[in-house]
Amino acid sequence: MLYYLLKYINELFNPPGMGVIEYLTFRASAAAITALLITLLAGPGFIRFLKSRFIEPIKEEAPPEHRKKKDVPTMGGLLIIFAVEVSTLLWARFEDPHVWLIMLAMFWMGLIGFVDDYRKVVLKIKGGLAGKYKLIGQITLGLIIGLYTWQDPAFSILLSKTTVPFFKKITLDYGVLYIPVVIFIITAVSNAVNLTDGLDGLAAGSSAIVVFALGGFAYLAGNAVYAGYLSIPFISGAGEITIVCMAIVMACVGFLWFNSNPAEIFMGDTGSLAIGSAIAVIALMIKQELLLPILAGVFFVETLSVSMQVAWFKYTKMRFGEGRRIFLMAPLHHHFQMKGWAEQKIVIRFWIVTILLFLTSLMTLKLR
């Protein structure tokens, strides 16, 4: 909205310097600052409000160190979603479908996460929202995104095809499997971020790094010159995704002000599912979803550790009569916690690994 107001003022009065509103880098920076300020300024009051109503019970199987967190409120993802949505509305172009689809994904999965958190925290229902209902929500979102991008001419670039990391001229065509692939990626990534949200600052910090990288890829894909030079598809309008990405990055950074150890607030499923779905949709729209196992490798490994733990436990129970474990506890961050690593050390090391994977993802552009 603010973009259109400033654009109107510029066209009407043409004041010096107002033309900067047309620059994508300016609006992305403005959205980032706006999201950060909203999070920092609204955070204290929001935390006080949540403390009076929404304290999430600690899981019985959680590490002993988590018992001291019994009075920390959850649903902090509402603050992240609010900051992102407002910043995007202020600085992005409304007519761009890329922007609206990301905002829809965040709102949709944020709502499902909120219902889950509300059932756990307020209604005291163990486990919150049943997994099948979360899955229905994820599948429905995937169907909407898949069908819309398949039908809208704005997404005609490559259609069901996507780029393959490291290779310049190789593309993968999903064909009739395009919509199932969209559903799978949205479901997998949103669940992966949700599983990673187990230590103070881990999911927020890792997500900020991943989304920052995706914002860079979106900026390059939306610029015909850069896209041509790097041999990646030029996607008209993809540059606007950068604005949403920077809003998400700085909303997560602002959230870290309160979520870093010792946390004053948790993002809950409200935040982790919303951020995960946004990462998936952004990657799909800029044709970089096959890069996610590298770029979002921390989320991938966290999910893999849970899958391996469950599968091995079930197999050994069937084979030997008692379940055995690969890790001391899954997801992987809890394994290191049970080994005696300090929570801050685990989080910072996971951030370092995510930065390393971010740099590796950038290398794929030149290796093409």
C-alpha positions in Angstrom: 0.0 0.0 0.0 2.8 2.4 0.9 4.5 1.6 -2.4 1.4 2.7 -4.4 1.0 5.8 -2.3 4.6 6.9 -2.8 4.4 6.0 -6.5 1.3 8.2 -6.8 3.1 11.1 -5.1 6.1 10.6 -7.4 3.9 10.7 -10.5 2.0 13.7 -9.3 4.7 16.0 -7.8 7.9 14.3 -9.0 9.9 15.3 -5.8 13.6 14.7 -5.9 14.7 11.2 -4.9 11.2 9.7 -4.8 11.9 7.6 -7.9 13.9 5.3 -5.6 10.5 3.7 -4.8 10.7 1.8 -8.1 14.0 0.1 -7.2 13.5 -3.5 -6.0 16.6 -3.3 -3.7 15.1 -0.2 -2.0 11.7 -1.8 -1.4 13.3 -5.1 -0.2 15.4 -3.2 2.3 12.4 -1.1 3.4 10.4 -4.3 3.9 13.3 -5.8 5.9 13.5 -2.8 8.2 9.7 -2.6 8.6 9.5 -6.3 9.6 12.4 -6.0 12.0 10.9 -2.9 13.7 7.4 -4.4 14.0 8.9 -7.5 15.6 11.1 -5.6 18.0 8.5 -3.0 19.0 5.5 -5.3 19.3 7.4 -8.2 20.9 7.4 -7.2 24.6 3.7 -6.5 24.7 2.9 -9.6 22.7 5.0 -11.7 25.0 3.2 -10.3 28.1 -0.2 -11.1 26.4 0.8 -14.7 25.6 2.2 -15.3 29.1 -1.2 -14.5 30.6 -2.8 -17.1 28.3 -0.6 -19.4 26.3 2.0 -21.5 28.1 2.9 -24.7 26.2 3.3 -27.8 28.4 6.7 -29.5 28.1 6.7 -32.9 26.5 7.3 -35.8 28.9 10.0 -37.2 26.6 11.8 -33.9 26.3 15.4 -33.6 27.7 15.7 -32.6 31.4 17.0 -29.2 30.5 13.7 -28.3 28.9 11.9 -28.5 32.3 13.0 -25.0 33.1 11.2 -23.7 30.1 7.7 -24.6 31.4 6.7 -20.9 31.8 7.7 -19.8 28.3 4.8 -18.9 26.1 4.3 -20.3 22.6 2.5 -19.1 19.5 5.2 -16.6 18.8 4.8 -17.4 15.1 1.9 -15.1 15.1 4.3 -12.2 15.6 6.5 -13.4 12.6 3.5 -13.8 10.3 2.1 -10.4 11.3 5.4 -8.7 10.6 5.8 -10.4 7.3 2.3 -9.8 6.0 2.2 -6.1 7.0 5.7 -5.5 5.5 4.8 -7.2 2.3 1.5 -5.3 2.0 3.3 -2.0 2.5 6.2 -2.5 0.0 5.3 -5.2 -2.6 3.3 -4.9 -5.7 -0.2 -6.4 -5.1 -0.7 -7.5 -8.7 2.2 -10.0 -8.6 0.9 -13.5 -8.0 4.2 -14.7 -6.6 3.8 -12.5 -3.6 0.2 -13.5 -2.9 1.0 -17.2 -3.1 3.7 -16.9 -0.5 1.5 -14.9 1.8 -1.3 -17.4 1.3 1.0 -20.3 2.2 2.2 -18.5 5.4 -1.3 -17.6 6.5 -2.7 -21.0 5.6 -0.1 -23.1 7.5 0.1 -20.5 10.2 -3.6 -21.0 10.9 -3.2 -24.8 11.0 -0.3 -24.4 13.4 -2.3 -22.0 15.5 -5.1 -24.6 15.9 -2.5 -27.2 16.8 -0.9 -24.9 19.4 -4.3 -23.8 20.8 -5.5 -27.3 21.3 -2.2 -28.2 23.2 -1.9 -25.0 25.2 -5.5 -23.9 25.9 -7.6 -27.0 25.6 -4.8 -29.2 27.1 -5.3 -31.9 24.4 -2.1 -33.9 24.3 -0.6 -33.9 20.9 -2.7 -31.0 19.7 -4.2 -31.3 16.2 -4.1 -34.8 14.9 -1.5 -35.5 12.3 -4.0 -36.4 9.6 -5.7 -33.0 9.8 -2.3 -31.3 9.5 -1.6 -33.5 6.4 -5.0 -32.6 4.9 -4.2 -28.9 5.4 -0.8 -29.3 3.7 -2.2 -31.4 0.8 -4.9 -28.8 0.3 -2.4 -26.0 0.2 -0.3 -28.0 -2.2 -3.3 -28.5 -4.5 -4.1 -24.8 -4.5 -0.5 -23.8 -5.3 0.0 -26.5 -7.9 -3.2 -25.9 -9.7 -2.8 -22.1 -9.7 0.8 -22.2 -11.0 -0.2 -24.7 -13.6 -3.0 -22.6 -15.0 -1.8 -19.0 -14.6 0.2 -17.7 -17.6 2.5 -15.8 -15.2 4.0 -19.2 -14.3 4.4 -20.5 -17.8 8.2 -20.4 -17.6 9.3 -24.1 -17.7 5.8 -25.1 -16.6 6.3 -28.5 -15.0 10.0 -28.4 -15.6 12.6 -27.4 -13.1 16.3 -26.7 -13.0 18.9 -29.3 -11.8 21.6 -28.0 -9.5 25.2 -28.1 -10.9 24.0 -28.7 -14.5 23.5 -25.9 -17.0 21.4 -27.5 -19.7 19.7 -30.3 -17.9 16.1 -29.8 -16.8 13.7 -32.3 -15.1 10.1 -32.5 -16.3 7.6 -33.6 -13.7 4.9 -33.9 -16.3 1.6 -35.2 -14.8 3.5 -35.6 -11.4 3.9 -31.8 -11.1 1.1 -31.2 -8.6 1.9 -34.3 -6.5 5.5 -33.0 -6.4 4.3 -29.6 -5.2 2.2 -31.2 -2.5 5.2 -33.4 -1.4 7.6 -30.5 -1.2 5.3 -28.2 0.8 4.4 -31.0 3.2 8.0 -32.2 3.6 9.6 -28.8 4.1 6.9 -27.4 6.5 7.2 -30.6 8.6 11.0 -30.4 8.5 11.1 -26.8 9.9 8.6 -27.9 12.5 10.8 -30.8 13.6 13.8 -28.4 13.8 12.0 -26.1 16.1 13.2 -27.7 19.3 16.0 -25.4 20.7 16.0 -21.7 21.4 16.7 -19.9 18.2 17.5 -23.0 16.1 14.6 -22.8 13.7 14.4 -19.0 13.5 18.1 -18.6 12.8 18.4 -21.4 10.3 15.3 -20.3 8.5 16.6 -16.7 8.2 19.8 -18.0 6.5 17.8 -20.3 4.1 15.3 -17.6 3.2 18.0 -15.0 2.7 19.7 -17.3 0.1 16.3 -17.9 -1.6 15.8 -14.2 -1.8 19.1 -13.9 -3.6 18.2 -16.6 -6.1 14.8 -14.9 -6.6 16.5 -11.5 -7.3 18.8 -13.2 -9.9 15.9 -15.1 -11.5 13.9 -11.9 -11.8 16.7 -10.0 -13.6 17.0 -10.9 -17.3 20.7 -10.0 -17.5 21.8 -11.9 -14.4 19.6 -14.9 -15.3 21.0 -15.1 -18.8 24.6 -14.8 -17.5 24.1 -17.6 -14.9 22.0 -19.8 -17.2 19.0 -19.9 -14.9 15.4 -19.4 -16.1 14.4 -15.7 -16.2 11.1 -15.6 -14.3 9.2 -12.3 -14.8 8.0 -10.9 -11.5 10.2 -13.2 -9.4 12.1 -10.1 -8.2 9.1 -9.3 -6.0 9.7 -12.5 -4.1 12.9 -10.8 -2.8 10.7 -8.4 -0.9 8.8 -11.2 0.9 12.1 -13.0 1.6 13.7 -10.0 3.2 10.6 -9.5 5.3 10.7 -13.1 6.5 14.5 -12.9 7.2 14.3 -9.8 9.3 11.1 -11.0 11.1 13.0 -14.1 12.1 16.0 -12.0 13.2 13.7 -9.8 15.2 12.1 -12.8 16.7 15.6 -14.0 17.7 15.9 -11.0 20.0 13.3 -12.7 22.2 13.8 -16.4 21.2 17.6 -16.6 21.7 18.7 -18.6 24.7 17.2 -18.3 27.2 14.0 -17.9 25.2 11.3 -15.5 26.3 8.9 -17.0 23.7 8.6 -20.0 21.4 7.4 -19.7 17.8 5.3 -23.0 18.1 3.8 -24.8 15.2 2.2 -21.5 14.3 5.6 -20.2 13.2 7.4 -23.3 12.1 4.7 -24.6 9.7 4.2 -21.1 8.3 7.9 -20.5 7.6 8.4 -24.0 6.3 5.6 -23.6 3.8 6.9 -20.2 2.7 10.4 -21.8 2.0 8.8 -24.5 -0.1 6.6 -22.2 -2.1 9.5 -19.7 -2.8 11.7 -22.5 -4.0 9.0 -24.0 -6.2 8.3 -20.6 -7.8 11.9 -19.9 -8.7 12.5 -23.4 -9.8 15.1 -24.2 -7.1 13.2 -26.9 -5.1 15.9 -29.5 -6.0 18.4 -27.3 -4.3 16.6 -27.5 -1.0 18.3 -30.8 0.2 21.6 -28.8 0.0 20.5 -25.3 1.0 18.1 -26.5 3.7 20.3 -29.5 4.6 19.9 -28.9 8.3 16.1 -29.3 8.1 16.6 -32.3 5.8 19.0 -34.1 8.2 16.7 -33.4 11.2 13.8 -35.0 9.4 16.0 -37.9 8.2 17.1 -38.5 11.8 13.5 -38.9 12.9 12.6 -41.2 10.0 15.7 -43.4 10.7 15.0 -43.5 14.4 11.3 -44.6 14.0 12.1 -47.1 11.2 14.9 -48.8 13.1 13.0 -48.9 16.3 10.0 -50.6 14.6 12.3 -53.0 12.7 14.3 -54.1 15.8 11.1 -54.4 17.9 9.7 -56.7 15.3 13.0 -58.6 14.8 14.3 -58.8 18.3 11.3 -58.2 20.5 12.5 -54.8 21.7 13.0 -51.5 20.0 16.5 -50.1 19.6 17.6 -46.6 18.7 20.2 -45.2 16.4 20.3 -41.8 18.2 20.0 -41.1 21.9 17.0 -39.0 21.0 15.5 -37.6 17.7 15.5 -35.1 16.1 19.2 -34.9 15.8 19.6 -31.7 17.9 18.3 -33.6 20.9 20.9 -36.3 20.3 23.7 -33.8 20.8 21.8 -32.4 23.8 21.7 -35.8 25.4 25.4 -36.2 24.8 26.0 -33.1 27.0 26.4 -30.3 24.5 25.2 -27.0 25.7 22.1 -25.7 23.9 23.8 -22.5 22.7 26.6 -24.6 21.2 24.3 -26.9 19.3 22.3 -23.9 17.9 25.4 -21.9 16.8 27.0 -25.0 15.2 23.8 -25.7 13.3 23.8 -22.1 12.1 27.4 -22.5 11.0 26.5 -25.6 9.0 23.6 -23.8 7.4 25.8 -20.9 6.4 28.2 -23.5 4.9 25.4 -25.0 2.9 24.2 -21.5 1.9 27.7 -20.9 0.4 27.7 -24.3 -1.3 24.3 -23.5 -2.9 25.8 -20.2 -4.3 28.6 -22.2 -5.8 26.1 -24.3 -7.8 25.4 -21.1 -9.8 29.0 -20.9 -11.1 29.5 -24.6 -11.4 26.6 -24.7 -13.9 
